[in-house]
């Protein structure tokens, strides 16, 4: 059975991957269930560890088969199984180019350990010497541009660490696109780009960096766990062909509605460079700032005098 592109298909990704023509996909991005008990509508996210890892090896093998010899595979995963899935992917033939850390705000608050605010993004390729990486499509403003206003800064910017930091905007020279720690806010419930029907939604700008860097216009992008359809939406906006799989008929229906409402060339949701728009702590508001309170009182008094006179 041939699977059509530019659509989301219903079914088990292990089986659907076998239905794809081998060597037909340019880029695959997978954000699978993390096996941590998340409440999906039709999938049980509480598998025995051995069964979960065996299942992961099956679908990763399917991704490897579906990719072109020059294809790229990105895997998003949590702490619990990051090491195991990296090793499994390499055993199946992938070469790991980068182990990227996605650092986000609005993380999960924990009581007896450091609050979780990151996920792992593995960048794999089938051929270690032949793959797509469009460096100029993902350049970002350098520290010389953002911090120092240095005229010697490269106008094209520079390419995009395991570091503890309170707020990334307080270290503007950090979190560059050339580093392996990326800062993008998680898509919280109040965000404009929130699809609303799926709890695990990646930011469009994060997917945009991956799609731009590792594929070209007109090429094919696969997401075996379509979910909120963000990967496919970004692929469509950036002029790529796309194909997604999901077990949930509801997610598929809503994902198709989301895709129907966008066009190639549409802007990606979210801030392209969060560090540029985010205020630093130094310039932020303070709840106990007496000077700020004084300024507000003065402004209110001035407004009252203009309305009613002294």
QUIGICOR-V810163 format. One record per residue. N is the residue number from 0. RES is the residue in one small letter. SS is DSSP state (H for helix, E for strand, C for the rest). PSI is psi in whole degrees, 0 to 359 (NA if undefined). OMEGA is omega in degrees with one decimal (* if undefined). Layout:
# QUIGICOR-V810163
n=N res=RES ss=SS psi=PSI omega=OMEGA
n=N res=RES ss=SS psi=PSI omega=OMEGA
This chain:
# QUIGICOR-V810163
n=0 res=x ss=C psi=123 omega=177.7
n=1 res=x ss=C psi=135 omega=179.6
n=2 res=x ss=C psi=130 omega=-177.7
n=3 res=x ss=C psi=146 omega=174.8
n=4 res=x ss=C psi=170 omega=179.2
n=5 res=x ss=C psi=41 omega=178.5
n=6 res=x ss=E psi=167 omega=174.2
n=7 res=x ss=E psi=130 omega=-176.5
n=8 res=x ss=E psi=142 omega=-177.5
n=9 res=x ss=E psi=132 omega=175.0
n=10 res=x ss=C psi=179 omega=178.9
n=11 res=x ss=C psi=127 omega=-175.2
n=12 res=x ss=H psi=330 omega=179.5
n=13 res=x ss=H psi=317 omega=179.5
n=14 res=x ss=H psi=318 omega=-177.6
n=15 res=x ss=H psi=326 omega=178.1
n=16 res=x ss=H psi=327 omega=178.1
n=17 res=x ss=H psi=342 omega=-179.9
n=18 res=x ss=H psi=347 omega=177.2
n=19 res=x ss=C psi=147 omega=176.0
n=20 res=x ss=C psi=125 omega=179.6
n=21 res=x ss=C psi=138 omega=177.9
n=22 res=x ss=C psi=33 omega=-175.4
n=23 res=x ss=C psi=350 omega=-173.0
n=24 res=x ss=E psi=137 omega=-179.8
n=25 res=x ss=E psi=319 omega=-175.2
n=26 res=x ss=E psi=133 omega=174.5
n=27 res=x ss=E psi=135 omega=173.6
n=28 res=x ss=E psi=127 omega=-178.2
n=29 res=x ss=E psi=127 omega=172.7
n=30 res=x ss=E psi=78 omega=-171.4
n=31 res=x ss=C psi=169 omega=169.8
n=32 res=x ss=C psi=139 omega=-176.4
n=33 res=x ss=C psi=355 omega=-176.8
n=34 res=x ss=C psi=46 omega=-180.0
n=35 res=x ss=C psi=15 omega=175.8
n=36 res=x ss=C psi=19 omega=177.9
n=37 res=x ss=C psi=145 omega=-174.4
n=38 res=x ss=E psi=81 omega=172.6
n=39 res=x ss=C psi=163 omega=-175.9
n=40 res=x ss=C psi=327 omega=-177.8
n=41 res=x ss=C psi=6 omega=-178.1
n=42 res=x ss=C psi=137 omega=178.5
n=43 res=x ss=E psi=110 omega=-176.4
n=44 res=x ss=C psi=32 omega=179.5
n=45 res=x ss=C psi=66 omega=-179.6
n=46 res=x ss=C psi=155 omega=170.1
n=47 res=x ss=C psi=144 omega=-174.8
n=48 res=x ss=H psi=315 omega=-178.0
n=49 res=x ss=H psi=319 omega=179.9
n=50 res=x ss=H psi=320 omega=179.6
n=51 res=x ss=H psi=314 omega=-178.6
n=52 res=x ss=H psi=323 omega=177.1
n=53 res=x ss=H psi=318 omega=177.7
n=54 res=x ss=H psi=318 omega=-179.8
n=55 res=x ss=H psi=318 omega=179.0
n=56 res=x ss=H psi=325 omega=-179.9
n=57 res=x ss=H psi=311 omega=-176.8
n=58 res=x ss=H psi=328 omega=176.2
n=59 res=x ss=H psi=322 omega=175.2
n=60 res=x ss=H psi=322 omega=177.1
n=61 res=x ss=H psi=322 omega=176.4
n=62 res=x ss=H psi=316 omega=179.9
n=63 res=x ss=H psi=316 omega=-179.8
n=64 res=x ss=H psi=322 omega=-175.9
n=65 res=x ss=H psi=335 omega=-175.7
n=66 res=x ss=E psi=148 omega=171.3
n=67 res=x ss=E psi=161 omega=177.6
n=68 res=x ss=E psi=331 omega=178.7
n=69 res=x ss=E psi=13 omega=-173.2
n=70 res=x ss=E psi=164 omega=-177.9
n=71 res=x ss=E psi=144 omega=-179.7
n=72 res=x ss=E psi=123 omega=174.2
n=73 res=x ss=E psi=133 omega=-179.4
n=74 res=x ss=E psi=123 omega=174.7
n=75 res=x ss=E psi=130 omega=-176.9
n=76 res=x ss=E psi=157 omega=179.0
n=77 res=x ss=C psi=182 omega=-176.2
n=78 res=x ss=H psi=324 omega=-167.0
n=79 res=x ss=H psi=323 omega=-174.6
n=80 res=x ss=H psi=16 omega=-177.7
n=81 res=x ss=H psi=311 omega=-176.6
n=82 res=x ss=H psi=316 omega=-178.1
n=83 res=x ss=H psi=319 omega=-177.1
n=84 res=x ss=H psi=332 omega=173.7
n=85 res=x ss=H psi=312 omega=179.7
n=86 res=x ss=H psi=316 omega=-179.1
n=87 res=x ss=H psi=318 omega=-179.3
n=88 res=x ss=H psi=320 omega=179.6
n=89 res=x ss=H psi=324 omega=177.2
n=90 res=x ss=H psi=329 omega=-180.0
n=91 res=x ss=C psi=353 omega=175.0
n=92 res=x ss=C psi=352 omega=-179.3
n=93 res=x ss=C psi=150 omega=170.8
n=94 res=x ss=E psi=130 omega=-179.4
n=95 res=x ss=E psi=116 omega=178.1
n=96 res=x ss=E psi=320 omega=-178.4
n=97 res=x ss=E psi=148 omega=171.3
n=98 res=x ss=E psi=95 omega=-174.3
n=99 res=x ss=E psi=141 omega=172.5
n=100 res=x ss=E psi=122 omega=173.5
n=101 res=x ss=E psi=111 omega=177.0
n=102 res=x ss=E psi=131 omega=-178.5
n=103 res=x ss=E psi=157 omega=171.4
n=104 res=x ss=E psi=176 omega=-177.1
n=105 res=x ss=E psi=43 omega=-179.4
n=106 res=x ss=E psi=179 omega=-179.0
n=107 res=x ss=E psi=123 omega=-179.5
n=108 res=x ss=C psi=127 omega=-179.0
n=109 res=x ss=C psi=150 omega=-176.7
n=110 res=x ss=C psi=322 omega=-172.1
n=111 res=x ss=C psi=19 omega=173.4
n=112 res=x ss=C psi=171 omega=-179.9
n=113 res=x ss=C psi=136 omega=-177.2
n=114 res=x ss=C psi=136 omega=-176.9
n=115 res=x ss=E psi=128 omega=179.4
n=116 res=x ss=E psi=34 omega=179.7
n=117 res=x ss=E psi=162 omega=170.4
n=118 res=x ss=E psi=161 omega=-179.5
n=119 res=x ss=E psi=137 omega=177.0
n=120 res=x ss=E psi=108 omega=179.1
n=121 res=x ss=E psi=130 omega=178.7
n=122 res=x ss=E psi=105 omega=-178.3
n=123 res=x ss=E psi=151 omega=172.4
n=124 res=x ss=E psi=155 omega=177.6
n=125 res=x ss=C psi=321 omega=-178.7
n=126 res=x ss=C psi=117 omega=-175.2
n=127 res=x ss=C psi=345 omega=-177.0
n=128 res=x ss=C psi=350 omega=-177.0
n=129 res=x ss=C psi=104 omega=-178.3
n=130 res=x ss=C psi=166 omega=-179.7
n=131 res=x ss=C psi=129 omega=172.2
n=132 res=x ss=C psi=99 omega=-176.2
n=133 res=x ss=C psi=82 omega=-174.1
n=134 res=x ss=H psi=319 omega=-176.1
n=135 res=x ss=H psi=344 omega=-179.6
n=136 res=x ss=H psi=353 omega=-176.9
n=137 res=x ss=C psi=18 omega=179.2
n=138 res=x ss=C psi=151 omega=-178.6
n=139 res=x ss=E psi=162 omega=177.7
n=140 res=x ss=C psi=138 omega=-179.8
n=141 res=x ss=C psi=171 omega=176.8
n=142 res=x ss=H psi=326 omega=177.9
n=143 res=x ss=H psi=324 omega=-179.9
n=144 res=x ss=H psi=314 omega=-172.9
n=145 res=x ss=H psi=320 omega=-169.2
n=146 res=x ss=H psi=315 omega=-169.1
n=147 res=x ss=H psi=349 omega=-177.7
n=148 res=x ss=C psi=36 omega=-174.6
n=149 res=x ss=C psi=122 omega=-178.6
n=150 res=x ss=C psi=344 omega=179.3
n=151 res=x ss=C psi=357 omega=-178.2
n=152 res=x ss=C psi=142 omega=176.4
n=153 res=x ss=C psi=119 omega=-177.4
n=154 res=x ss=C psi=339 omega=177.8
n=155 res=x ss=C psi=352 omega=-177.2
n=156 res=x ss=C psi=197 omega=-179.1
n=157 res=x ss=E psi=166 omega=179.3
n=158 res=x ss=C psi=148 omega=172.6
n=159 res=x ss=C psi=NA omega=*
n=160 res=x ss=C psi=136 omega=178.1
n=161 res=x ss=C psi=88 omega=-171.0
n=162 res=x ss=C psi=140 omega=172.4
n=163 res=x ss=C psi=127 omega=179.3
n=164 res=x ss=C psi=143 omega=-176.1
n=165 res=x ss=C psi=309 omega=178.3
n=166 res=x ss=C psi=125 omega=-174.0
n=167 res=x ss=H psi=331 omega=-179.5
n=168 res=x ss=H psi=348 omega=175.3
n=169 res=x ss=H psi=357 omega=175.2
n=170 res=x ss=C psi=69 omega=-172.9
n=171 res=x ss=C psi=339 omega=178.3
n=172 res=x ss=C psi=355 omega=178.9
n=173 res=x ss=C psi=179 omega=177.9
n=174 res=x ss=C psi=43 omega=177.5
n=175 res=x ss=C psi=160 omega=-178.7
n=176 res=x ss=C psi=342 omega=177.5
n=177 res=x ss=C psi=352 omega=-178.1
n=178 res=x ss=C psi=167 omega=-174.9
n=179 res=x ss=C psi=17 omega=170.3
n=180 res=x ss=E psi=117 omega=-177.9
n=181 res=x ss=E psi=139 omega=177.3
n=182 res=x ss=E psi=115 omega=170.4
n=183 res=x ss=C psi=133 omega=176.0
n=184 res=x ss=C psi=140 omega=173.4
n=185 res=x ss=C psi=151 omega=-178.4
n=186 res=x ss=C psi=95 omega=-179.0
n=187 res=x ss=C psi=169 omega=-173.6
n=188 res=x ss=C psi=335 omega=-178.4
n=189 res=x ss=C psi=358 omega=-175.8
n=190 res=x ss=C psi=144 omega=-178.8
n=191 res=x ss=C psi=323 omega=-175.3
n=192 res=x ss=C psi=0 omega=-178.8
n=193 res=x ss=C psi=124 omega=-179.9
n=194 res=x ss=C psi=326 omega=172.6
n=195 res=x ss=C psi=347 omega=-176.4
n=196 res=x ss=C psi=0 omega=-177.5
n=197 res=x ss=C psi=128 omega=-174.1
n=198 res=x ss=C psi=335 omega=-176.9
n=199 res=x ss=C psi=88 omega=-175.5
n=200 res=x ss=C psi=124 omega=177.3
n=201 res=x ss=C psi=149 omega=174.5
n=202 res=x ss=C psi=141 omega=179.2
n=203 res=x ss=H psi=324 omega=-177.1
n=204 res=x ss=H psi=327 omega=176.7
n=205 res=x ss=H psi=312 omega=177.2
n=206 res=x ss=H psi=326 omega=179.3
n=207 res=x ss=H psi=320 omega=178.9
n=208 res=x ss=H psi=318 omega=-178.4
n=209 res=x ss=H psi=313 omega=-178.0
n=210 res=x ss=H psi=318 omega=179.1
n=211 res=x ss=H psi=317 omega=-174.9
n=212 res=x ss=H psi=323 omega=-166.2
n=213 res=x ss=H psi=13 omega=174.2
n=214 res=x ss=C psi=167 omega=178.6
n=215 res=x ss=C psi=161 omega=178.9
n=216 res=x ss=C psi=136 omega=179.0
n=217 res=x ss=C psi=349 omega=179.4
n=218 res=x ss=C psi=173 omega=-171.9
n=219 res=x ss=E psi=138 omega=-179.8
n=220 res=x ss=E psi=128 omega=-178.1
n=221 res=x ss=E psi=137 omega=169.3
n=222 res=x ss=E psi=107 omega=-178.1
n=223 res=x ss=C psi=353 omega=177.2
n=224 res=x ss=C psi=74 omega=-168.0
n=225 res=x ss=C psi=317 omega=176.8
n=226 res=x ss=C psi=245 omega=-178.2
n=227 res=x ss=C psi=359 omega=176.4
n=228 res=x ss=C psi=22 omega=-179.1
n=229 res=x ss=H psi=316 omega=178.7
n=230 res=x ss=H psi=315 omega=-176.8
n=231 res=x ss=H psi=322 omega=178.4
n=232 res=x ss=H psi=317 omega=179.0
n=233 res=x ss=H psi=317 omega=178.4
n=234 res=x ss=H psi=317 omega=-179.9
n=235 res=x ss=H psi=315 omega=-179.9
n=236 res=x ss=H psi=326 omega=-176.9
n=237 res=x ss=C psi=13 omega=172.8
n=238 res=x ss=C psi=25 omega=175.0
n=239 res=x ss=C psi=157 omega=168.6
n=240 res=x ss=E psi=157 omega=-173.4
n=241 res=x ss=E psi=159 omega=174.2
n=242 res=x ss=E psi=136 omega=-178.3
n=243 res=x ss=E psi=157 omega=177.1
n=244 res=x ss=E psi=149 omega=173.2
n=245 res=x ss=E psi=151 omega=177.6
n=246 res=x ss=C psi=337 omega=-171.5
n=247 res=x ss=C psi=117 omega=174.9
n=248 res=x ss=H psi=324 omega=179.8
n=249 res=x ss=H psi=314 omega=178.9
n=250 res=x ss=H psi=321 omega=-179.8
n=251 res=x ss=H psi=314 omega=-179.3
n=252 res=x ss=H psi=315 omega=-179.0
n=253 res=x ss=H psi=324 omega=176.8
n=254 res=x ss=H psi=319 omega=177.5
n=255 res=x ss=H psi=321 omega=176.8
n=256 res=x ss=H psi=319 omega=179.3
n=257 res=x ss=H psi=316 omega=-179.0
n=258 res=x ss=H psi=326 omega=-179.6
n=259 res=x ss=H psi=337 omega=-176.7
n=260 res=x ss=C psi=5 omega=-179.8
n=261 res=x ss=C psi=163 omega=-179.3
n=262 res=x ss=C psi=158 omega=174.1
n=263 res=x ss=C psi=134 omega=-178.6
n=264 res=x ss=C psi=347 omega=176.9
n=265 res=x ss=C psi=149 omega=177.6
n=266 res=x ss=C psi=145 omega=174.1
n=267 res=x ss=C psi=144 omega=176.8
n=268 res=x ss=C psi=155 omega=177.5
n=269 res=x ss=C psi=166 omega=-179.8
n=270 res=x ss=C psi=127 omega=179.0
n=271 res=x ss=C psi=320 omega=178.4
n=272 res=x ss=C psi=93 omega=-176.5
n=273 res=x ss=H psi=329 omega=-178.5
n=274 res=x ss=H psi=333 omega=-178.7
n=275 res=x ss=H psi=321 omega=-174.2
n=276 res=x ss=H psi=343 omega=-175.7
n=277 res=x ss=C psi=130 omega=178.4
n=278 res=x ss=C psi=150 omega=176.6
n=279 res=x ss=C psi=162 omega=178.2
n=280 res=x ss=H psi=322 omega=-178.0
n=281 res=x ss=H psi=325 omega=-177.5
n=282 res=x ss=H psi=6 omega=-177.8
n=283 res=x ss=C psi=176 omega=179.8
n=284 res=x ss=C psi=148 omega=175.3
n=285 res=x ss=C psi=130 omega=-177.3
n=286 res=x ss=C psi=329 omega=-176.1
n=287 res=x ss=C psi=31 omega=-177.2
n=288 res=x ss=C psi=105 omega=-177.2
n=289 res=x ss=H psi=327 omega=-179.5
n=290 res=x ss=H psi=320 omega=178.6
n=291 res=x ss=H psi=317 omega=178.6
n=292 res=x ss=H psi=319 omega=179.8
n=293 res=x ss=H psi=318 omega=-179.5
n=294 res=x ss=H psi=321 omega=179.9
n=295 res=x ss=H psi=319 omega=179.1
n=296 res=x ss=H psi=318 omega=179.6
n=297 res=x ss=H psi=319 omega=179.6
n=298 res=x ss=H psi=319 omega=179.1
n=299 res=x ss=H psi=320 omega=180.0
n=300 res=x ss=H psi=317 omega=-179.9
n=301 res=x ss=H psi=318 omega=179.8
n=302 res=x ss=H psi=321 omega=179.8
n=303 res=x ss=H psi=317 omega=-179.7
n=304 res=x ss=H psi=323 omega=179.3
n=305 res=x ss=H psi=327 omega=-178.8
n=306 res=x ss=H psi=315 omega=-169.8
n=307 res=x ss=H psi=356 omega=-176.5
n=308 res=x ss=C psi=169 omega=-178.5
n=309 res=x ss=C psi=NA omega=*
